[in-house]
Amino acid sequence: MRICSFLPSTTEIVCALGLEENLVGITHECDYPPKITDKPHTIKSSIDTKSLSSKEIDEYVSNAKKEGKSIYLVDIKELKAADPDIIFTQNLCKVCAVSDGEVIEATKVLQKKPETISFDPHNIDDILKTIIKIGEITNTKDKAKELVDALQKRIYTVRDKLSNERDRPRVFCLEWLEPPFVAGHWVPEMIEIAGGTCGLSKIGEVSKKVSWCDIAEFAPNYMLIMPCGFDIQRTLDEIDKAISVNEWHQLPSTRKGHSYVLDANSYFSRPSPRIVDGIEIIAKIVHPDIFKNEFPVDSVLNLRNYFQMQSFLG
């Protein structure tokens, strides 16, 4: 069984099911688990996001959508060499990955037509169903069920610890820096499970552009900065410019030192098993007196502490 994964999330799931050796093609963004990064890249990007600011990326993507262009490219040469039996793709977000329509078009050049399965998760239950579906397709259903059961148990544990907790602080998740976006899809549900109150977005809805006035009106107790696809260092590279607005200093989260930069790429952007790690991260931030677990390494940075350290270092 030869598998091409056109999504970092399905790459993670395939590996979690013990099918790493079956992966014959991944995307340029697939980086977990780290040992798979040398796999052939059958999907590449038309832009170098590392050299652009969040504002420039947003402008490029917006213009590409208006012109009907894709920002992802199928490498036909690599796809032919991979000769897949199965392709996992998506139709959730054209910004996040190549669409299933583009994949189907690309596979027309292959002599052997692979089975192409598209996923469209909008909430946590959809993510868990994706794991089960991949297990069924790859004959690893028992292992998939075992993984899902373990993830559900961890979610239930968080909910149980918060069952008698009445304090539900307002939490805002900033999914893009310039312009500001509020996180959607499964993130509002993650906040709810972790004992917070989400603002400006609902479970299952797409992320959307908001104004700093909207954010100030919501007055979050906690600000979680998680630009889609960014790790902490990538976010810090332009954090000064992104938060240099008057409204930022008015927020309760800023005044109380409750603004955090998170590793969005690992724990929030991708509909993968590590979403449950993300729930546990939020729960510990919002209710540190209840959750004593350690944060995963390099997953969370308190912004006030960061700025204080930068000032100290001169």
C-alpha positions in Angstrom: 0.0 0.0 0.0 1.6 3.2 -1.2 0.2 6.4 0.4 0.6 10.1 -0.6 -0.5 12.5 2.0 -1.2 16.0 0.7 -1.9 17.3 4.3 0.4 17.7 7.3 -2.5 16.5 9.5 -3.0 13.2 7.6 0.7 12.7 7.5 0.7 12.8 11.3 -2.3 10.4 11.5 -0.8 7.9 9.0 2.4 7.8 11.1 0.5 7.5 14.4 -1.1 4.4 12.9 2.3 2.9 12.2 2.2 3.4 8.5 5.3 5.6 8.1 7.0 3.1 5.7 3.9 3.3 3.4 4.3 7.0 2.9 5.7 7.6 -0.5 4.9 11.3 -0.9 4.2 14.2 1.5 4.0 18.0 1.3 6.7 20.6 1.8 5.0 21.5 5.1 4.9 18.0 6.6 7.4 18.1 9.5 6.0 15.7 12.1 7.1 13.3 13.1 10.5 14.8 12.2 11.9 11.5 10.8 9.6 11.7 7.8 10.8 15.1 6.5 13.1 13.4 3.9 10.2 11.8 2.1 9.6 13.0 -1.5 7.6 16.2 -1.7 4.7 15.8 -4.0 3.1 19.1 -3.0 5.0 22.4 -3.1 4.2 26.1 -2.5 4.1 28.8 -5.1 5.4 31.3 -2.6 8.2 31.4 0.0 6.2 32.2 3.1 9.4 32.4 5.2 10.5 35.6 3.4 7.1 37.4 3.6 5.3 39.1 6.4 1.8 38.0 7.5 0.4 41.1 5.7 2.3 40.2 2.5 1.1 36.6 2.7 -2.5 37.7 3.2 -2.3 40.0 0.2 -0.7 37.3 -2.0 -3.3 34.7 -1.0 -6.2 37.2 -1.5 -5.0 38.1 -5.0 -4.5 34.5 -5.9 -8.0 33.6 -4.9 -9.4 36.5 -6.9 -7.5 35.3 -10.0 -8.5 31.7 -9.5 -4.9 30.6 -8.9 -3.7 28.0 -6.5 -0.9 28.8 -4.0 0.0 25.0 -4.0 1.5 23.0 -6.8 1.4 19.3 -7.4 4.8 18.1 -8.5 3.8 15.8 -11.3 7.3 14.3 -11.6 7.4 13.3 -7.9 3.8 12.1 -8.1 4.5 9.8 -11.0 7.6 8.5 -9.1 5.5 7.9 -6.0 2.9 5.9 -7.9 0.4 6.0 -5.0 -2.4 3.6 -4.3 -4.1 6.1 -2.0 -4.0 9.9 -1.8 -5.3 11.8 1.2 -6.3 15.4 0.5 -8.8 18.0 1.7 -11.5 20.5 0.6 -11.6 22.5 3.8 -9.4 25.5 3.0 -7.6 26.5 -0.2 -5.2 28.5 1.9 -4.1 25.5 3.9 -3.5 22.9 1.1 -4.2 21.9 -2.4 -7.9 21.2 -3.1 -9.3 17.8 -3.9 -10.3 19.1 -7.4 -6.7 20.0 -8.2 -5.5 16.6 -6.9 -8.0 14.8 -9.1 -6.9 16.8 -12.1 -3.2 16.0 -11.4 -3.8 12.3 -11.1 -5.1 12.1 -14.7 -1.4 11.8 -15.8 -1.0 8.6 -13.8 -1.3 5.2 -15.5 -2.8 3.7 -12.3 -5.6 5.7 -10.8 -5.2 6.0 -7.0 -8.0 6.1 -4.6 -8.4 9.8 -3.6 -10.0 10.5 -0.2 -10.8 14.1 0.8 -11.4 15.2 4.4 -13.3 18.3 5.6 -13.1 18.5 9.4 -14.8 21.4 11.1 -14.7 20.3 14.7 -13.0 17.9 17.1 -15.5 15.1 16.4 -14.7 15.4 12.7 -11.0 15.1 13.5 -11.5 11.9 15.4 -13.7 10.5 12.6 -10.9 11.3 10.2 -8.6 9.1 12.2 -11.1 6.3 12.2 -11.7 6.7 8.4 -8.0 6.5 7.6 -7.8 3.4 9.8 -10.6 1.8 7.8 -9.0 2.7 4.5 -5.5 1.4 5.5 -6.6 -1.7 7.4 -5.5 -0.3 10.7 -9.0 0.2 12.2 -8.2 -1.4 15.6 -5.1 0.9 16.0 -7.2 3.9 14.9 -9.9 3.1 17.5 -7.3 2.7 20.2 -5.8 6.1 19.3 -9.2 7.8 19.3 -10.2 6.2 22.6 -7.0 7.5 24.2 -7.6 11.0 22.8 -11.2 11.0 24.0 -10.1 9.9 27.4 -7.8 12.9 27.7 -10.6 15.2 26.6 -12.9 13.7 29.1 -10.2 14.2 31.8 -10.0 17.9 31.1 -13.8 18.3 31.1 -14.1 16.3 34.3 -11.5 18.5 36.1 -13.5 21.6 35.1 -17.0 20.2 35.9 -17.4 22.3 39.0 -15.5 25.3 37.8 -17.7 28.4 37.3 -15.0 30.8 36.3 -14.9 30.7 32.5 -12.5 33.5 31.4 -13.0 35.2 28.0 -10.3 33.9 25.6 -9.5 35.3 22.2 -7.4 33.3 19.7 -5.6 35.5 17.2 -5.2 33.3 14.1 -3.4 35.9 11.9 -1.4 39.0 12.7 -2.0 41.4 9.8 -4.8 41.7 9.3 -6.1 40.2 12.5 -8.2 37.0 12.2 -10.2 35.2 14.9 -9.6 31.4 15.0 -12.5 29.2 13.8 -13.2 25.6 13.0 -12.2 23.4 16.0 -10.4 26.2 18.0 -13.6 27.6 19.7 -14.4 24.1 20.8 -10.9 23.7 22.2 -11.4 26.8 24.3 -14.8 25.6 25.6 -13.4 22.2 26.6 -10.4 24.0 28.3 -12.7 26.1 30.5 -12.8 29.3 28.6 -15.4 31.5 26.8 -14.8 32.0 23.2 -15.5 35.3 21.5 -16.3 36.5 17.9 -16.3 32.9 16.5 -18.4 29.8 16.9 -17.5 26.1 16.7 -17.3 24.9 13.1 -17.3 28.3 11.5 -14.4 29.4 9.4 -11.8 31.8 10.8 -12.6 35.4 9.8 -11.1 38.9 9.7 -11.9 41.1 12.7 -10.9 44.6 13.8 -8.9 45.5 16.9 -12.0 47.4 18.0 -14.0 44.1 17.9 -11.3 42.5 20.0 -11.2 45.4 22.5 -15.0 45.2 22.8 -14.8 41.5 23.7 -12.1 42.4 26.3 -10.4 39.1 26.5 -9.0 37.9 29.9 -6.5 35.8 27.9 -5.0 36.5 24.5 -3.7 33.4 22.7 -1.6 34.3 19.6 -1.6 31.4 17.2 -1.0 32.5 13.5 -2.0 29.6 11.3 1.1 27.6 10.4 3.5 29.6 12.5 5.7 28.4 15.3 6.6 30.7 18.2 9.8 32.1 16.7 8.0 32.8 13.3 5.4 34.8 15.3 7.9 36.7 17.3 9.6 37.8 14.1 6.8 40.3 13.6 5.0 40.5 16.9 6.1 44.1 17.6 4.4 45.5 14.4 1.3 43.3 14.8 0.4 44.6 18.3 1.5 48.2 17.9 -2.1 49.4 18.1 -3.7 51.4 20.8 -6.4 48.7 21.5 -3.7 46.2 22.4 -2.8 48.1 25.6 -6.4 48.4 26.6 -7.1 44.7 26.8 -7.4 43.0 30.2 -5.2 40.2 28.8 -2.4 42.8 28.2 -2.8 44.6 31.5 -2.7 41.3 33.5 0.2 39.8 31.6 -2.1 37.0 30.1 -1.0 37.2 26.5 0.7 34.1 25.1 2.3 33.1 21.9 1.7 29.5 21.0 3.1 27.0 18.6 0.1 27.0 16.3 1.8 24.9 13.7 2.1 21.9 16.1 -1.0 22.2 18.3 -3.7 24.3 16.8 -3.7 24.8 13.0 -3.7 21.1 12.0 -6.7 18.8 12.5 -4.4 16.0 13.9 -4.1 14.1 17.2 -2.0 16.9 18.7 -5.1 19.0 18.8 -5.7 17.3 22.2 -2.3 18.6 23.4 -3.5 22.0 22.4 -6.6 21.6 24.6 -4.4 20.7 27.5 -2.2 23.7 26.8 -5.1 26.1 26.9 -6.5 24.5 30.0 -3.2 25.0 31.8 -3.0 28.6 30.7 -6.5 29.5 31.7 -6.8 27.3 34.9 -3.2 26.9 36.1 -4.5 26.2 39.6 -6.3 23.1 38.4 -3.9 21.8 35.7 -0.4 21.1 37.0 1.0 19.4 34.0 4.1 20.7 32.2 3.7 22.4 28.8 5.3 20.6 25.9 8.7 22.0 25.1 8.7 25.3 23.2 4.9 25.3 22.9 4.1 28.4 25.0 5.6 31.8 25.6 4.3 34.5 27.9 4.6 37.7 26.0 5.1 40.0 29.0 7.9 37.8 30.2 9.4 37.9 26.7 9.4 41.6 26.4 10.8 42.0 29.9 13.7 39.7 29.0 14.3 41.6 25.8 14.5 44.8 27.8 16.9 43.3 30.3 19.1 42.0 27.6 19.2 45.5 26.1 
